[in-house]
Amino acid sequence: MTGYWKKSVRRSFGSAAVLVLAACSVAAQAASYTMFRDPNCGCCEAWAAHVREELSAEVAVRNSADMAAIKDREGVPGELRSCHTMIVDGYVIEGHVPAADIARLLRERPAGVEGLAVAGMPIGSPGMEMGGRTQPYQVIAFGKAGRTVFNTYKGS
């Protein structure tokens, strides 16, 4: 292969790599976000605002009086449940998962992972801010691959 052709092939691969990286960086923005929430819960709206701001995403909100049925349908394990459930690009996001972790999930798409969850409603998690106080909590990845800690947040 001549020097000209080698440079041309390298440029083609370089251009393709740039396009792939650009596509990954906008994956979080291009995804569809639908949050199901109990209409009596206020922290859900605060969490949705966090997702909107951090991911530049439009979040459709669906009120439901039967959140257990939605969580059952989406396969959210009982011990990982929280107050709201979001479906984004085929993944289940349960509870107060930080937007950065959602973006990472959409970027990495780990095999066997069907969703992320923050169990309960830890103080200091997105949507549960209380004057700078934070409790430690974990973001758990769940699905066919089992459960793993996706990220850990320390308390104050």
Backbone bond lengths (Angstrom), bond angles and torsions (degrees), N, CA, C in turn:
res aa  C-N    CA-C-N  psi(-1)  N-CA   C-N-CA  omega(-1)  CA-C   N-CA-C  phi
1 M - - - 1.453 - - 1.526 108.03 -
2 T 1.292 116.51 132.88 1.463 120.72 -178.82 1.521 110.09 -76.02
3 G 1.326 115.18 164.45 1.464 121.05 179.27 1.515 112.17 -59.10
4 Y 1.342 116.33 -38.23 1.466 119.77 179.53 1.521 110.83 -60.65
5 W 1.323 117.22 -47.14 1.474 121.34 -177.54 1.523 111.29 -67.08
6 K 1.329 117.00 -38.00 1.465 120.06 178.17 1.526 110.77 -61.32
7 K 1.340 116.37 -44.06 1.469 120.61 178.49 1.523 110.52 -63.69
8 S 1.323 116.27 -40.32 1.465 120.75 -179.86 1.524 111.03 -63.66
9 V 1.333 116.42 -43.25 1.470 120.93 178.82 1.527 109.37 -64.87
10 R 1.350 117.73 -44.20 1.461 120.83 178.66 1.519 111.15 -60.08
11 R 1.332 117.67 -42.34 1.463 121.21 177.84 1.521 111.36 -62.15
12 S 1.333 116.27 -41.42 1.470 120.30 179.43 1.521 110.81 -62.13
13 F 1.336 116.78 -45.97 1.461 119.91 178.51 1.517 111.08 -65.13
14 G 1.327 117.14 -39.87 1.464 121.13 178.51 1.514 111.26 -62.84
15 S 1.315 116.68 -43.06 1.471 120.74 178.36 1.516 110.99 -63.97
16 A 1.328 116.23 -41.59 1.471 119.79 178.83 1.520 110.53 -63.52
17 A 1.317 117.63 -40.60 1.468 120.85 179.77 1.521 111.04 -63.62
18 V 1.320 117.11 -40.52 1.465 120.72 178.56 1.525 110.06 -63.38
19 L 1.324 117.63 -42.02 1.466 121.02 178.83 1.525 111.85 -63.62
20 V 1.329 116.68 -41.07 1.471 120.15 178.58 1.519 110.33 -64.07
21 L 1.323 117.94 -44.22 1.464 120.86 178.93 1.519 111.39 -62.99
22 A 1.310 117.87 -40.63 1.462 121.16 178.83 1.520 110.25 -64.44
23 A 1.320 116.83 -40.37 1.466 120.18 179.31 1.527 110.45 -64.17
24 C 1.325 117.88 -39.68 1.469 120.99 179.20 1.521 111.53 -66.31
25 S 1.330 117.12 -37.18 1.460 119.72 -176.62 1.522 112.28 -68.98
26 V 1.323 117.32 -23.95 1.456 119.68 178.92 1.520 112.42 -101.98
27 A 1.334 118.21 3.78 1.465 121.12 -178.54 1.514 111.55 -57.97
28 A 1.317 116.82 -41.53 1.466 120.08 -179.42 1.521 111.20 -65.66
29 Q 1.330 117.21 -34.83 1.461 121.11 -179.82 1.520 111.67 -74.65
30 A 1.334 118.08 -34.11 1.457 121.82 -174.49 1.530 112.48 -81.35
31 A 1.313 117.93 -17.49 1.459 121.27 -176.59 1.526 110.98 -70.04
32 S 1.315 115.67 158.83 1.460 122.68 176.51 1.528 108.63 -95.73
33 Y 1.332 116.91 130.56 1.464 122.70 -176.54 1.528 109.66 -117.03
34 T 1.335 116.95 118.79 1.463 121.33 175.63 1.517 108.29 -127.54
35 M 1.341 115.69 118.11 1.464 121.25 -179.90 1.525 109.79 -105.33
36 F 1.333 115.55 130.00 1.457 122.54 173.76 1.519 107.55 -102.29
37 R 1.342 115.93 133.81 1.461 120.22 -176.78 1.520 110.35 -147.56
38 D 1.310 114.45 155.76 1.455 120.40 171.12 1.528 106.64 -73.52
39 P 1.328 118.68 131.61 1.465 119.74 -177.02 1.532 114.33 -63.54
40 N 1.327 117.68 -12.70 1.468 121.26 -179.67 1.529 113.17 -94.35
41 C 1.317 117.81 3.03 1.462 121.03 -176.18 1.527 110.20 -101.99
42 G 1.324 117.01 124.21 1.460 121.65 -178.34 1.514 114.48 -88.17
43 C 1.321 118.11 -29.11 1.467 119.32 -176.10 1.524 111.72 -68.44
44 C 1.327 116.93 -23.49 1.467 120.57 -179.82 1.526 110.83 -61.84
45 E 1.316 116.93 -41.86 1.463 120.56 178.73 1.529 110.76 -65.55
46 A 1.322 117.39 -37.56 1.465 120.67 178.41 1.531 110.08 -65.76
47 W 1.341 117.43 -39.40 1.460 120.81 178.02 1.538 110.34 -67.12
48 A 1.334 117.39 -41.90 1.464 120.84 178.57 1.527 110.28 -61.40
49 A 1.326 117.65 -37.80 1.466 121.41 177.33 1.528 110.29 -62.99
50 H 1.333 116.92 -39.08 1.466 122.10 176.61 1.529 110.07 -60.21
51 V 1.325 117.17 -46.17 1.461 121.39 -179.68 1.530 110.13 -64.71
52 R 1.317 116.56 -43.92 1.475 120.36 179.00 1.531 110.99 -57.53
53 E 1.325 115.27 -47.19 1.458 120.29 -175.93 1.522 112.39 -70.43
54 E 1.309 117.00 -47.93 1.461 121.04 -174.13 1.529 113.26 -73.89
55 L 1.334 117.44 -32.84 1.460 120.55 -176.30 1.527 113.06 -108.24
56 S 1.326 116.48 3.14 1.467 120.74 -176.02 1.523 110.46 48.99
57 A 1.324 115.04 45.51 1.463 121.52 -175.07 1.519 110.83 -111.50
58 E 1.309 115.08 150.29 1.455 120.79 170.66 1.521 106.75 -90.64
59 V 1.312 116.48 127.57 1.459 121.34 -178.87 1.525 108.74 -113.26
60 A 1.319 115.70 117.07 1.466 120.77 174.67 1.521 107.44 -83.90
61 V 1.319 116.77 131.26 1.464 121.36 -178.50 1.520 108.87 -108.70
62 R 1.340 114.80 128.43 1.461 121.87 178.02 1.520 108.06 -120.22
63 N 1.320 116.92 118.62 1.459 121.34 176.86 1.521 109.37 -80.09
64 S 1.336 115.25 140.98 1.459 120.80 178.70 1.517 109.45 -146.33
65 A 1.311 115.83 131.24 1.463 120.51 176.20 1.530 110.65 -81.17
66 D 1.334 118.13 -13.36 1.464 122.12 -178.02 1.531 110.66 -119.47
67 M 1.317 115.69 70.26 1.459 120.82 -179.05 1.526 112.06 -65.68
68 A 1.325 117.83 -30.31 1.465 120.25 179.46 1.532 110.41 -60.85
69 A 1.321 117.17 -39.17 1.464 120.49 179.42 1.527 110.94 -64.43
70 I 1.330 116.96 -38.87 1.473 120.42 178.54 1.516 109.79 -66.49
71 K 1.317 117.53 -44.90 1.461 121.33 -179.86 1.530 110.68 -64.21
72 D 1.334 116.96 -39.70 1.468 120.73 176.22 1.524 110.09 -61.55
73 R 1.326 116.70 -48.36 1.472 122.05 -178.76 1.526 111.49 -59.58
74 E 1.333 116.93 -37.61 1.467 121.46 -176.51 1.526 113.18 -89.28
75 G 1.332 117.78 -1.93 1.463 120.88 175.54 1.511 115.24 76.18
76 V 1.332 117.57 29.51 1.467 120.42 178.16 1.529 108.48 -76.97
77 P 1.339 118.01 119.45 1.470 120.09 178.62 1.532 111.18 -58.85
78 G 1.329 115.87 141.29 1.462 121.88 -175.98 1.512 114.61 -52.78
79 E 1.314 117.82 -43.01 1.464 120.89 -176.56 1.525 113.38 -78.27
80 L 1.324 118.16 -4.63 1.465 121.50 177.77 1.522 112.72 -106.24
81 R 1.308 117.84 4.84 1.458 120.97 -174.20 1.524 112.91 -74.57
82 S 1.334 112.88 152.33 1.455 122.32 178.23 1.520 107.38 -139.24
83 C 1.319 117.29 -153.38 1.464 119.91 -173.28 1.522 114.64 -89.68
84 H 1.317 120.14 -27.61 1.458 120.56 -178.30 1.524 110.16 -133.40
85 T 1.314 115.28 158.61 1.458 122.43 -178.08 1.525 107.94 -133.15
86 M 1.331 116.07 129.51 1.465 120.55 178.73 1.521 109.25 -117.66
87 I 1.316 114.73 143.25 1.457 120.77 172.11 1.518 106.53 -111.24
88 V 1.322 115.64 124.75 1.462 120.63 -179.76 1.531 108.59 -138.21
89 D 1.308 114.72 115.89 1.464 121.96 175.73 1.533 111.75 51.05
90 G 1.337 116.37 40.94 1.454 121.47 178.11 1.515 115.16 87.01
91 Y 1.313 118.59 -6.59 1.466 122.56 178.61 1.525 110.07 -99.26
92 V 1.332 115.16 153.46 1.460 122.66 175.55 1.525 107.54 -101.70
93 I 1.316 116.34 128.53 1.462 121.86 176.19 1.517 106.07 -117.51
94 E 1.317 116.47 114.02 1.460 122.18 -174.81 1.515 110.69 -108.40
95 G 1.327 115.99 122.03 1.456 120.78 174.30 1.511 114.02 79.35
96 H 1.321 115.11 -155.00 1.460 123.76 -168.58 1.531 113.23 -87.31
97 V 1.323 116.16 54.36 1.464 122.39 178.77 1.534 108.74 -73.83
98 P 1.333 118.10 127.60 1.464 120.04 178.00 1.537 111.89 -62.45
99 A 1.320 115.71 145.54 1.462 121.74 -178.79 1.527 112.12 -57.37
100 A 1.317 117.85 -35.65 1.469 120.42 179.92 1.524 111.11 -60.59
101 D 1.320 117.30 -35.40 1.459 120.32 178.89 1.528 111.34 -72.74
102 I 1.329 117.21 -34.61 1.463 120.49 175.74 1.529 109.12 -64.64
103 A 1.324 117.13 -44.83 1.465 121.24 178.77 1.525 110.48 -60.36
104 R 1.318 116.91 -42.26 1.473 120.66 178.79 1.526 110.49 -63.53
105 L 1.328 117.86 -43.13 1.465 121.46 178.31 1.532 110.28 -58.88
106 L 1.320 117.20 -46.65 1.458 121.11 -178.93 1.521 112.33 -67.54
107 R 1.310 116.85 -29.31 1.461 121.64 178.81 1.531 111.54 -78.17
108 E 1.333 117.06 -44.89 1.463 121.07 -173.76 1.526 113.50 -88.18
109 R 1.325 117.90 -32.67 1.467 123.46 -179.29 1.529 112.17 45.66
110 P 1.342 117.19 62.10 1.457 120.11 -176.76 1.532 112.23 -63.42
111 A 1.311 115.89 139.66 1.461 122.11 -179.01 1.522 110.51 -60.95
112 G 1.329 116.52 137.05 1.457 121.92 175.88 1.508 115.47 80.12
113 V 1.329 118.34 -1.98 1.471 121.52 179.94 1.524 108.49 -94.19
114 E 1.326 115.50 126.16 1.459 121.31 178.65 1.523 112.49 -106.02
115 G 1.333 116.30 -14.69 1.451 118.50 179.17 1.511 113.26 -176.86
116 L 1.335 113.95 175.70 1.466 122.94 176.42 1.516 108.02 -124.09
117 A 1.340 116.01 148.76 1.459 119.97 179.10 1.517 111.01 -144.86
118 V 1.332 113.83 144.70 1.460 122.35 165.78 1.522 104.05 -118.40
119 A 1.318 115.35 110.30 1.463 120.60 -177.11 1.524 110.80 -68.38
120 G 1.322 115.43 143.38 1.461 120.40 177.25 1.520 111.53 69.73
121 M 1.320 114.51 -151.01 1.463 120.85 -177.22 1.524 109.10 -139.37
122 P 1.350 117.11 71.94 1.469 119.08 -175.75 1.526 113.50 -65.22
123 I 1.306 115.34 135.77 1.463 121.57 177.94 1.529 108.61 -62.51
124 G 1.323 115.69 132.71 1.459 121.60 178.81 1.515 113.82 95.34
125 S 1.324 117.75 -12.26 1.462 119.37 175.16 1.527 107.90 -74.48
126 P 1.347 118.63 161.32 1.469 119.72 -178.75 1.529 111.64 -55.15
127 G 1.319 115.17 127.81 1.462 121.10 -177.41 1.510 113.50 91.94
128 M 1.320 117.26 -12.21 1.472 122.64 -179.11 1.528 111.35 -121.20
129 E 1.327 116.69 28.02 1.460 121.12 -179.02 1.520 110.04 -65.60
130 M 1.341 115.17 136.78 1.464 121.11 -179.64 1.518 109.61 -143.34
131 G 1.321 115.80 78.62 1.458 120.88 173.65 1.506 115.64 60.26
132 G 1.304 118.88 36.45 1.457 120.82 176.62 1.522 115.19 85.23
133 R 1.325 117.69 -8.99 1.476 119.78 177.17 1.526 109.09 -77.44
134 T 1.313 116.01 142.34 1.461 120.37 176.30 1.514 110.90 -140.69
135 Q 1.318 115.06 142.41 1.455 121.92 171.92 1.528 107.59 -98.58
136 P 1.312 117.70 150.30 1.466 118.37 174.40 1.532 109.18 -69.46
137 Y 1.332 116.52 144.13 1.454 120.47 175.69 1.522 109.97 -155.48
138 Q 1.326 114.71 164.50 1.456 120.78 179.25 1.522 110.19 -123.08
139 V 1.323 114.52 148.75 1.455 121.91 169.97 1.524 104.99 -97.98
140 I 1.323 116.07 122.54 1.462 121.87 -176.72 1.524 109.43 -106.54
141 A 1.336 116.37 128.50 1.464 121.90 171.72 1.521 106.61 -87.92
142 F 1.332 116.57 135.12 1.467 120.09 179.49 1.520 110.20 -135.06
143 G 1.323 114.95 158.43 1.462 120.35 178.63 1.514 110.60 152.51
144 K 1.316 115.51 -158.30 1.472 121.91 -177.85 1.522 112.09 -59.50
145 A 1.319 116.70 -28.30 1.464 121.12 179.98 1.531 111.82 -79.46
146 G 1.331 117.45 1.18 1.462 121.04 -177.07 1.521 109.90 94.98
147 R 1.312 115.37 -149.87 1.469 121.30 -179.77 1.514 109.79 -124.96
148 T 1.324 114.01 137.00 1.458 119.89 176.61 1.525 108.86 -141.75
149 V 1.318 115.62 156.68 1.456 120.61 175.22 1.527 106.79 -77.63
150 F 1.321 115.87 119.45 1.457 123.06 -179.70 1.529 110.53 -88.48
151 N 1.344 116.14 -34.72 1.461 121.13 177.54 1.533 108.47 -162.17
152 T 1.324 115.75 155.04 1.455 121.96 179.13 1.521 109.07 -127.72
153 Y 1.338 114.98 135.50 1.458 121.37 178.11 1.516 108.40 -118.78
154 K 1.342 115.98 129.84 1.468 121.28 -177.97 1.514 110.27 -87.98
155 G 1.278 115.93 149.53 1.470 121.35 176.81 1.513 111.36 -80.13
156 S 1.340 115.00 172.53 1.463 118.90 179.90 1.512 110.87 -96.42
